[in-house]
Amino acid sequence: MRPIDTAEPAATRIDDSDNAGASPSAPVWLRIRRIAPDAIAEPSNVVVGYGLCGNGLVGVRSGPHTLIVPRTHDCVAIFLGSHQRYLERFFASANTYYLTKGWIDAKDEPLSDYLAYVRDYDEETADYLVEMKYKHYRKLCMVGFSQEELDGCRPAAMRVADFCRERFGMEYEETIGTTDLIEALVRMTERVDTGNSEFVVVPPGGEITTEMFRRPGEGAPQPMRRGESRPPQRRQRCRPRRSWPIPPACSARSSACPT
């Protein structure tokens, strides 16, 4: 594990690059369970860069460590800068699918999903799967930490936006987030504040529960996620929906357009 702070006890971040035991396409809960907390030898303050994420963190045990997690239902709040800003955007436009540079680089977005489904199954099945997975979204929002980052990501983001507009009628917008929540998360490793309402702190021997993410005045957190679906376990022939030709610059094998 790579330390991010010299404070004692050591502050450690969980990173999927340490996760040799699970595929990057595995569900988030499976990836986390395979890297925490047994992958860390010494008792540490462990920063977990996820939100509740569809209850993906529920059941993760801290072992001998202290886990520090942003108290938010959706990890998009980490990029927006606060849970409050996430809620404001959620209530203004609930059916929004978010992009970030990291998700684009990881090919974790609708166009790459479609191309991967075509590669693994066929176009009819791919049409059906992306329809079921994304049809309820009405807006696609690219989040960057600066205008320069948005400008650099725009060509790739617009390819995704064109796909989503043609297939689902999604509008496209951009917004600039902040690193405020990330910086506060890192500062928590220097002095763990169990009274900080922005974070869930799980002491040694504890276990993450849904109730930990409840804030005063809020109802019980509901399973929410940026967008996940499980592909079928066997090849299926499905009734095709509206067709989307694979862009000339792309191939089903490459899974994404070149930037």
N, C-alpha and C positions, 0 to 999 in steps of 0.2 A: 504493500500500500504506500501511496505517496503522501507524506505529511504536508499540511498546508499551514501549519502554525507551530511555533517552537514552545508554546505553553505546555505546562505539565498539568494533568496527564496529556499525552500526545493527542493532537487533533488530527483526525484522519478522515478522508473523504472516500466514499464508495464510488468506484468507477468501473464501468462495464469492461474496460480494458483488462481488469483483473479477473474477469469472469470467464475463465476458460471452460467452465462446465456447462454453460447454457448458450444456446444460439441467440444472436441478437434479435431474431424474430420471435423468440419465446415471449410469453406473457410477462408483463413487468413483475408480477408477484413471484414468478418462478426465478427470474434473473436475480431479484433481490435476495431471495431465500438462499440462493447458492453462493452468495458472496458475503453475506452478513449473518452472524458476526464471526463465524469460525475462521474467516480469512484474515482476521486481525489478531496478532499474537498477544500484544500488551493491552491492558485496560486503557481505553481511549475515549475521548469525546468524538463521536462519529457523526459527521454531517451527512444527512440523507437528502439529496437534492430532488425530492419528489413531493407532490401533494398527496392527498388521500387517493387520487387517481383510480376511481372505480373500485375502491376498497382493496387496491393492489398491495397496500402496506399492512393491512389488517392481519394480525397473527405473527408478524415479524418480532422475534425476541431479541432483547438487547444483550443477553448473556452477561459477561463481566463489564460491558461498556455502558456509556451513556449515549443514547441516540438523540439527535437534535433534528427536528423535521419542521419545515414551514407549515403553519396551521392554515392550510387552504385546501379546498376541495379539488382543485385542478392545478396542475403544475404550470399552466399558462400564467398564473399569478406571479410566478417567479420571474418571468420575463417582463411582465407589465410593471413590476416593482412593488406591488402590495396586494393583499387580499381584497382590500377595499376597492381598489381600481378594477380588479377583476369583477367584483360584484356589480359595480356601476356599468361596466360593459355588458355583463351577462344580462342584467335586467333591461338594458337598452336594446340588446339584440342577442337573444339567447341562442339562436341557431347559427352560431359563428364557428367556423373551423379556422384554427390558427396555424400559421407557418412561422418558422424561425430559420435562421441560417443553419443551425444544427440539424433541424428536421429535414431541410432541403438536402444538405450534404449527406445525411443518412438515408436519403430516398424514402423518408417516412411521410408521404403525402399522396393524395389521390391518384395523380397521373402515374407515379411509379408503382403504386399498388395495382393499378389496372394492367400495366405492362408486365408485372410479375405474375399476375393471375393468368394472363394470356400465355406466358411462358410455361407456367406450371400446369395449366388446364387447357382451355381453349377460349376463343373469343366469346362464345355464347355464355360460358360459365363466368368469364371475367365481367361481361356486361351485367349479369345478374348480381354478382358479388358486390361490385362497386355501387350498383343501384341500391342494394339493401344497406350498405354501409354508410353512404353519403347523401342519400336522397333527401333527408330531413334538414340538411344545412342550407341556409339561404345567403350566407356571406362568407367570403374567404378573406382573412386579415393577416397581412404580413407584419410581424413585430420585429423591429431592429433596435439596437441600443444607440444608434446614431443615424443621422441622415445618410452618412457615407455608407454605412452597412446596408441600409435600404436600397441605395442606388446600386451597390454592387450585387445585391441579390435579385434585383428587379427582373433581369432577363429570365432567370430560372423560375422565379415566382410567377411571371406572366405566362409561361408555358403551362404551369399548373392552373392558373386562373382561366386561361382560354379553354382548357379541358373542362373545368368545373362550370364555366358559363355555358358552354355548348350543351353539356349533358344535364346539368342541374339548374341552370339559370342563376348561379351564384353571382352576387356582386363582389367586386374586389376593392379592398381598401388597405391602407398602410397606417401604422401608428408607431411612434417612438416610445419604447419602454425605458426603464431605468434599472440600474444595478443595485438600487437601495436595499431590496430584500436579500439579495445575494451577499452584499457587504455586511448587513446586520446578522445574517446567518453565520458568516465567518467570525464575526466579533463574538458571537455566543460561545465559541470554543475557548476564548480567553477567560471569560467569566460566565459560567452557566447561570442564567437567571430563570429559575422555574416560574417566576411570576410574570414573565413576558408573554403577553397574550398572542403574540405573532408566531409563537413557536410551540410545538409539542416537545416536551423533554421527557424521555423515557429513561428512568434510572436503571442501574444494573439489576438484572433479574426481572425486569419488566417486559411487557408485551404490548405492542401497538393495538389499540382498539378504535372502532369508529367513533365512540363517544369522546375520545381525546380531541377530536377535531371540532367539536361543538363549541360555539362561542356563546356568551350570555345573550339571551334574547333570540337566538337562532333555534330552529327546529333541528331534529337529528339530521346529520349530513346524509345526503342521498348519493348512491354510487353514480359518479359522473366521470367521464373520461373524454379525452380529446377525440377519440375515435378508434375503436378496435373491433375486429371481427375475426372469427376463426374460420379458416378455409375448410372446405369439406374434407373428410377423411378419405374419400374415394372420388374418383372422377365422376362428375355429374353432367348430364345434358339438360340445360335449362333453356327456357324460352328466352330468346334474345330480347333485350330492351333496345333503346336507341343506339345505333352503332356509332363508334368513334374510331376513325382510322388512325392507325399508329403513325405518328409524325414521321416524315421522311428521314429526319436526322436521328431518329431513334430506332431501336430494334427491341423486340421482346426479350432478346438475350441480354442486352445491355441494361435493361430495366430503367433507364433514365435518359433524358436528352443531355447531350454534352453542354456544359456551360460555356 
